[in-house]
């Protein structure tokens, strides 16, 4: 009595087939490899722009070593540390050595390091008595800047013409066992842009220690932006006097 009518069975079979086809069509895009790959790779709006900006920031920070520059008295090679597009440290990883070159290098390189940080580029003056070393230093320095994609460097203000709003302050004289130390700094935008010792121990062995230590202390003061700098080995008293006078200058400058 309950035999199914042939027409009814046909209708049911057709409906089941249609439902199956619809289901397959619905699922197919999700299993399509091309569609799945596109969905996985497609970045959110603005992602490409953020990545490019990140790449630019990375290029403006880091440590890079310039090409070795050959001079008449030996090789000069400069390494830079850059943060936020600004040189924060410069050092010569190679410099002329042996005989008189040792004295010239000890006198000139710290000054060149300081000038590179203060100038923010390779537009620095040669050190008197070290013409060849200075030329090699500038050549390697420019090479390092080129590698950083900052050949011109940040805008720099020559020491002889301080930027508008810059202040030059001289700290109090610090008395040491070997003589007085007094530091003068130039501050612009709340940052030390130049530091120099206007007084330092002199006479006899003190002349050599001052020539060796003071340029390093000047460089450290600019790089650190404060009086929290390390003492130079072999010049403990001069270093301590330098820091005292530097702190005095910072106090006067409101730093």
Buried (B, 14 or more C-beta within 10 A) or exposed (E): EEEEEEEEEEEEEEEEEEEEEEEEEEEEEEEEEEEEEEEEEEEEEEEEEEEEEEEEEEBBBEBBBBBBBEBEBBBBBBBBBBEEBBBBBBBBEBBBEEEEBEBBBBBBBBBBBBBBBBBBBBBBEBBEEBBBBBBBBBBBBBBBBBBBEBEEBBEBBEBEEBEEEBBBBBBBBBEBEBBBBBBBBBBBEEEBBBBBBEBBBEEEEBEBBBBBBBBBBBBBBBBBBBBEBEBBEEBBBBBBBBBBBBBBBBEBBEB
